[in-house]
């Protein structure tokens, strides 16, 4: 689990709390804001997981992994 996933799960929990508070206070705008936060948290966590899978399945190109060696100039 990386920091993006943790942040996404945290945002999802924050949205859940906000939505619950909207239910208690009968405030529809708080409920809507809570649903939005939950959705954004779920998206952030799933995108972080997708990024992790993509980076593990497709390693960096060979040129990016090689040390920077300059070719001698040919004339």
ChimeraX attribute file (.defattr): number of C-alpha atoms within 10 A of each C-alpha:
attribute: neighborCount
match mode: 1-to-1
recipient: residues
	/A:1	9
	/A:2	10
	/A:3	10
	/A:4	17
	/A:5	20
	/A:6	15
	/A:7	16
	/A:8	23
	/A:9	20
	/A:10	17
	/A:11	22
	/A:12	24
	/A:13	17
	/A:14	17
	/A:15	24
	/A:16	20
	/A:17	18
	/A:18	22
	/A:19	24
	/A:20	17
	/A:21	15
	/A:22	18
	/A:23	14
	/A:24	10
	/A:25	11
	/A:26	11
	/A:27	13
	/A:28	12
	/A:29	13
	/A:30	19
	/A:31	22
	/A:32	15
	/A:33	16
	/A:34	24
	/A:35	20
	/A:36	18
	/A:37	23
	/A:38	24
	/A:39	17
	/A:40	17
	/A:41	24
	/A:42	20
	/A:43	16
	/A:44	20
	/A:45	24
	/A:46	16
	/A:47	15
	/A:48	20
	/A:49	16
	/A:50	12
	/A:51	13
	/A:52	14
	/A:53	11
	/A:54	11
	/A:55	11
	/A:56	10
	/A:57	9
	/A:58	8
	/A:59	10
	/A:60	10
	/A:61	8
	/A:62	8
	/A:63	8
	/A:64	9
	/A:65	9
	/A:66	8
	/A:67	8
	/A:68	8
	/A:69	6
	/A:70	6
	/A:71	6
	/A:72	6
	/A:73	5
	/A:74	4
	/A:75	3
